[in-house]
Amino acid sequence: MVMHEAYSYDEFTDSLFISMPIDYKYNGVIEIEEGEIMVEFDTNNTPRAIEILNASMVLNTESKNLLKENIKKIELTFEVTNDKISVELELVSELNLENNNIKIVETGLNSVNIPENTQEFLINGGLC
């Protein structure tokens, strides 16, 4: 069983990891955006986490906006169909005052036949 911290950002490597806060058995990963956005899934083929490399560039924000102490809201949705996996991520940072919503929507191929489902994850009110 794997129990990840719900939110982890490494400023040195500029990598962001967001996981649903439940125990699960890791099964594999699918690249949604080549080399930058990966979705981790469990042995039931249910999406459970997202990893974003070069996160500040992908999310078009400064790295300080991604630090755990500055994140006030996380909304993550995985939507799986027979042929694609869509990921929608919205973060709210207290430092990014002009545009405090940091958002991406990406879609990739469902190359490992994950069954159709929708998973939603929300943390509101800060992580620290």
N, C-alpha and C positions, 0 to 999 in steps of 0.2 A: 504494500500500500504506500501511496505517496501523499504526503500532506504538505503542500507548498504554502508559503506566505502568500496572502491574497494579492499583494502588490510589492514589486521589487524593481527598483531602477538603479543601475550601476552607471554613475556619471563618467567613470574612467573609460568603460567600453561602450557607453551610450546604448545600453541594452535595457529593454523594459520587459518584464514578465508579469502577467496578470493571470491568476488562477482562481477558479471557483473554490471557495473555502470548504472543500469536502475531501475526505480520503478517497483515493481511487487508485486502481492499478493501471500504470502506464502501459500503453500498447504501441504508440507510434506518433509520428508527426507528419503533417502535410504542409508543404510550402504554398502559401497563398500568393505572395508577391515574391518572385524569385530572389532568394538570398536575404530577404529582409523581414518578411512576415510569415511566421509559422504557427500552425494550430496543432496543439497536442490533444490526443484523444485517448480514451481509456479502453479497457478490454471489452466493453460493451459498445465500442465504436461511437461513443458520445464525446463531442468536443468539450474539453475541460479547461484549457488554458491557451493563452496567446503569448508569443514572444516576438518582439520587434527589435531588430538590429538597426543601428543607425537611427534610433528612435527620434531624436530631435529633428533630424532631416525629414524622416518619413512623416512625422506629425507636424512639421513646419512650425516649430516652436523652439525657444531657448531651453537648454538642458535644465536650468534651475527651475523651470516651470514643471518639470517631471519629478523633482525630488519628492519623496514620500511625504515629508512634513508640509508640502505646499498643495498636495492634492486633496480636494474637498469632496469630490464626487467621481465615481467610476460607474459607467454604464456600458456593459459589454453584451452583445447579442451575437450568437452563432445561429445561422439559418442554413440548414442542409436540405438540398433536394437531391434527386437521383443523379444529376449531372454536375452540380456545383455546390460550393460552400461559400457563404457570404459572412463577412465579419463586419460588425459595426461597433466602433469604439468611440466613446465620448468621455473626456476627462475635463474636470473643472479645476483650475489652479487658482489659488488666491493671489498669485503674483502677476498673472497675465491679465491686468485690469482692462486693457482696451478690448480684448477679445478673450474672455476667460474660458470659452469652450474650445477644447482641442479635439478635433473629430476626424476620423477616417472611416471610409466604407470601402472594403476591398472584396473581390470575388475571385475564387480560383476553382479549378476542376476538382470534382469529387473522384479522385483517381483510385481510392481504396474502398469504394462502395460503402461509405458510411450511410446508415439508414436515414431516411428523412426524419428530421426533428428540428426543434427550435429550443435553444438554451439561452436564458437571460440571467444576468448577474448585475446587481446594483449595490453599491455602497454609497451612502449619502451621509455627510457630516464629518468627514475627515478620517484619516487612517491612523493617526498617532494618538 
